[in-house]
Amino acid sequence: MAGIVVKPRSRIFHGHDWVYASEIQKTFGNPEPGAVISLKDFKDRPLGTAIYNPQSQIVARRISRRKEELNVDFFLRRLERAQKYRESLGFEENVYRLSWSEADGMPGVVIDRYGDHFVLQTLTLAMDQRKADIVAALEKLFQPAAIIERNDSPVRKAEGLESSVQVLSGKDPGKFSISIGEGIVQEIHLVEGQKTGIYLDQLDNYAATACLAADRTVLDCFTNQGGFALHCAKAGAKSVKAIDISETATNSTRVNAERNGLDVEVVTANVFDFLKNAESDDKGERYDMIILDPPSFTRNRKKLGEAMRGYKEIHLRALKLLNKEGILATFCCSHHVSNKDFYQMICSASVDAKRTLRQIETYGQRLDHPAIATIPETSYLKGFAFQTMGGF
């Protein structure tokens, strides 16, 4: 089997499963892009089996510490293991992430389940080449009504892959409703909707954050389809305003609010502009609770500084709009922004805003998005809730 020899002190020797181009000592056997290759250390000792793409900065991604073939049987075993793990956690509502890439031993394979419908993303070349095997494994294990390909993620460009959205198996279910959290009904569309339907990683956080919303005036920024706003309204918030720049998202929020009989004011606007204008209006509305759940501001480390300035701006402006003893619930979904850096940015914004913050809650991604201790990229979602303190 063709393969690569990994340089000493590379991250794979510390438990990671990636090999970057700069970590390769030599390549042997002329492996083809997308091939399964062997990994060896600088003393010719085996390190396992990986998928290979010389076009990517991450040239190799380990799939096993042993010799392994990448075929239908491989996906059957990995998907069955992933399903048993979700079952052990009590995900009986059948709305969850079935496969989370490296965290489930399938680098680049993301599968979300919505009842009998499955949404597949193949974000690495080797896995994209084997979509038929993944579909065959899903069909054997679950007999799905539909398998939808949502390969419109920009991260595919790093692997040299084109965008693709299509039905791989069964029929497009069109719009249908699911129940999430505290009985909130949301309408989703797996082919035309955002991402793979909804943000499954935040489902637990919707309910947890809503516990703080009773009798408060709430501003939900970057609302997407209204997850936080809807839960806060149902939890007894005095009022809820939801903002997003996407008209598609705000339309979905309005529909979901009406479907659930909830009173949510929905605004289509740029959140940065909205917060800036609200701050400059001395007699403008102030809030008892503000939720910040922006999309990732950076997809690479080169733009991390710019992203952190963006994060700080919205936090600074939000803090200035909070009433006394108001609550700020804030989230970051970029794995390039560390938990420490995100926290320090919040602290810096609080100093500039002259607001003292008491931390009251910590949030993370739902357990169907497992994190591997030695692969920090699998743990990306972080969040906190703070309460402003008066008299300090």
N, C-alpha and C positions, 0 to 999 in steps of 0.2 A: 504493500500500500504506500502510495506517495505521501509525503508529509513535510513537516518543518521541524527544525531544531530551534529551541527557544533559548535566548540568552540568559545568563545568570541574573538573578535579582529581579526578574520580570514578575509582574503581578500574579501570574498563574501559580507561582511558588508560595503565594500568600493567600491562596484560596479562591482567587478570582477565576473565571472561566474564559476570559478574553485574552487574545494575543494581538497586540498592535504591530503595525509594520516595523516600527522602531525596535521591537523586541525580538525580531527574527534573526537568528544567527546564520541560518542557511535553509534553502528549500531543496528537497530532493524528490526525484521521480516525476517531475513536471505535472503537478496536479492541475486539473481543469477547474475553472470558476464554478462554484456550486458543488464541488466534489466533497466526499467524506475523506478526511485525511488522518494520518497518525501524528501525534505530537510526541516529541522526544526532548529530553533535556540535553545539556551540553556534554553529558557523559554517556549519551546514547541510551538512557533509561526511559521507558515508556511513561508518558503522562496522560494517555488516553486518546480518545477519538474526537475530532472536531469537524465542523463545516468550514469551507474555505471560500474566500472571495478576495482576490488580490486588488480589486478595484476599491474596496472599502478600507477606511483607516483601521478598522478592526478586521484584520485579515482572517483570523481564525476564532471560532467560538466553540468551546468544548461542549460535547453532548454526552460524554460518558468518560469515566476514568478507566474503562476497559475498551476492548475492541468492539465496535458496534456497527451494524448496518442500518441505513436509513430507509425504511420501507414501511409497508402497511402494518406489519407486526410491531415495529418500533412505536408507531403512533398509537396503536391499540393499547399497548402496555402503559405508555405514558399518560394517555387520556383516561384510562381506567384508574390509574393511581391518582390522577388529579381529581377525578370525580369522587373517589372514596374519601379524599381529604376534605372536599367541600361537604360531603354528607356528614362527616364526623363533626363538622362545625355547626351543623343544623340548618344548612341552606336548603330548606324544603320547599321554599316558594318558587323555585326554578327560575329565579331571576338573579344571575350571578356571573362572575367571570370564571369560566371553566379552565382556561389556560392562560398563565401569565408568564410567557416567554421563558427566560432562564430560570425563573423561580419554579417552573414545572418541568425543567429539563428539555425544553423545546425552544431554543433561541430564535426569537422573531415570530413565534406563533402565539397570537392572541385570539382567544375564542370567548365570546360572550353568549350566554344562554338566556333566551326569553321564552320560557315554556318549551314548546316544541320547535322553536325557531332558533337557529344558531347563526352568529355573525363571525366570520373568519377574517383575520388579518395575517398576512405573511410578510414580515418586514425584513427578512433576510433572503438572499438569493437562493441558497440551497433549499429553504423551506418553500419559497415561491415555486421552484421547479418541481416540488413534490406535493402541490396542492391536491392532485387527484388522490394521492395516498391518504392525505389527511381527511378528505371528504369521505373516502371509503371507510376509514376507521370510525368517523362520526356516524355514518349510516349504520354500521354494524352494531355499535354500542347503544345508539339512541333512537334509531328509526325516525329521524327528524322530518317535520313537515316541510322545512326549507333550510337551506344553507346559503347565506348571503355573503358574498365577498365585498368587504369594504376596504379595499386597498387604495384609499385616497389620502393616506397619511404622507406628509412631506418627508418623513424620515426614510422613506424608501429610496429617495434620491441618492442618499449616501451609499446605497447598495447597487446603484445603477438600474433601478427598477422604475417602470412607468406606473402611472395611476390606473386603477381598474376598479370599477364597481359593477357587479353583475350577480345574477342568481346562479349558483353553482349546482344546486340540487333542489327539487321541488318547485314551488311557485311563490312568487312575491306575495307576501300576506297583505301588502298595502298598509294602511293605517289600522292599528289596533290598540287596545287599552291594556295596561297592566296596573296592578296595585302595589304600591311601595310604602315603606315606612309605616306610619300610623293610619293606614287605610287610604292614603292619597292615591287617586286614580289619575294616571297620566297617559296621554295618547302619544304613541311613537310610530315612526316609519323607518324601518331598518335600511331601506335603499336610499331614500331621499333625505332622511333626518340627519342631525348632526352626530358626528362620531359613529358609534355602533348602535345608537338608540338613545341612551341616557348615560350620565356619568355614574356608573355603578360604584366606583370607589368612594363616592360621597354619601351613599344612601344612609349609613348609620349616623353620619355627621349632621344630616338634615334634622333628624329627630333629636339628637343630642343638643344641637344649637337651639332648636325650638323650645326646649325646656326652660331657656332663659328669657323667652320672649313675652310671656304673659303680661298683659297690661302695659306694654311698652310700645312706643312708636318706632317702627322698624324700617330701615333702609337697606335693601338687598341689592348690592352692586354686582354687575356681571352675572345677572340672574340666570342666563341661559334659558332653560325651559321652566324656571320658577321653583326649583326644588326647595331652596331655603325659604323663599317667600311663602309658598303654599303651606309648608309645615308650621311656620311661625303664625300664619293667619289661623290655622286650625288649632294651634296651642293657646289661642286667646290674646294675641297681640291687639293693642288698641287700634293700630293702623299699620298697614304694610305698603311700602312703595318699592317696586322692582324696576331695575334699570338694566338695559343692555343695548349695545349699538346695533345688534342684528334685528332687523324687522321680523325675520322668520322666527327668531327666538322669542321676541316679545309677543308675537301673535300666538305662539304655542302657549306662552304663559297665560295669556288672556283666556284661551280656550280651556286650559287646565283649571284655572280659577273658577270659571263658570261651571265646568263639569262637576267640581267638588263643592259648589255653592259657597265659595269663599270670596271675601271682599279684598281684592288686591288692586292697587293703582299701578298700572304698567306704563312705563315711559321708555320710548325708543330714543336713546341719546348716547353720546360718547361719555363714559363715566368720568374721565379726566376733566372734560369741559363742565359736566354737571357739578362735580365737587368744587371746581374752581369758582364757578358762578355762584354756587350756594354759599361758599365761604365769604365771597366779597359782598354778599347781600346782608347787611347788618340786621335787617328785620326779617331775614329769610327763615325758613323752617329749620329747626334743630331736631335731633333724634335721640331716643333713649337707647337705641341699639343699631349698630351699623355692621353689615356683613360684607366682607371683601373676599370674593372667590374668583380672581381673574384667571384668564388662560395663561399659559406659560409665557413669560416675557422674553425668554431666550431658549434657543435650541442648541446652543454651543457656548463654550467657555469664553470665546473671543468677545462676545457681547454681554458678558456677565456684568461688567461695570455699568453699562447702559441700562440693563435690566434692573439692577439694584436701585438706580436713580428713579426709575419708574415706580418700583414698589414703594420707595420712600415717599414719593410725591403723593400717592393715593392715601398712604397711611397718615401722613402729616395733615392732609386736608380733611380726612375722615375724623381724626381726633379733634380737630377744631370745630366739627359739627356736632359733637356729642354733648348732650346735657350732663349736668352733674350726676355722678355715679352711673354714667352711661356705660354700655358694654360694646366692645369692639371684638367681633369674631372674625378671624382672618386666616386665609389659607394660601399656600403656595404649592403648585404642582410640578415645579421644575426640579429634576434631580441635580441640575447644575448648581442650584442654590442649596447650600447645606442648612441643616436645622440651626446650627450655630449662627451662620451669617444672616439667616432670616430673622432670628430672634434679636440679634444685635441691631439690625436695621430698624426693627420696631422700637427698640429702646432709644435709638438715635432720633427717630421721628417724635417720640414722646417728649424727649428733652427739648427739641425745637418747638414743639407745640405747647410746652410748659404744662404738660399733664402728667400726673403721677399715676402709674398703672399697677393694679393688683391682678396678678394672674389667677384665673379661676378655673381654667380647663385647658387640656391638651388634646389634640385630635391627630388622627392618622388615617391611612387608607384602610378600607374594610378588609377583613381577613381572607376574602376570596382573591385578594391581591397580595399573596404572601411575599415576604422579604427574606432574602438569603443574607445571613450575617456578613459574609465576606464579599458580597456583590452589592455595593451601595446603590447602584442604579436601580435595583429592584424595589428600593424604598425611596419613594419620591414625594409623596403627599404629606405635608406637615401643616399643622394648624394650632392656633391658640385662641383662647378667649380671655380678655382682660376687662377689668372694670376701672373706670377713672375714679380717683379719690379726691375729695375736696378737703380743704383745710391744711394742705401741705405746701 
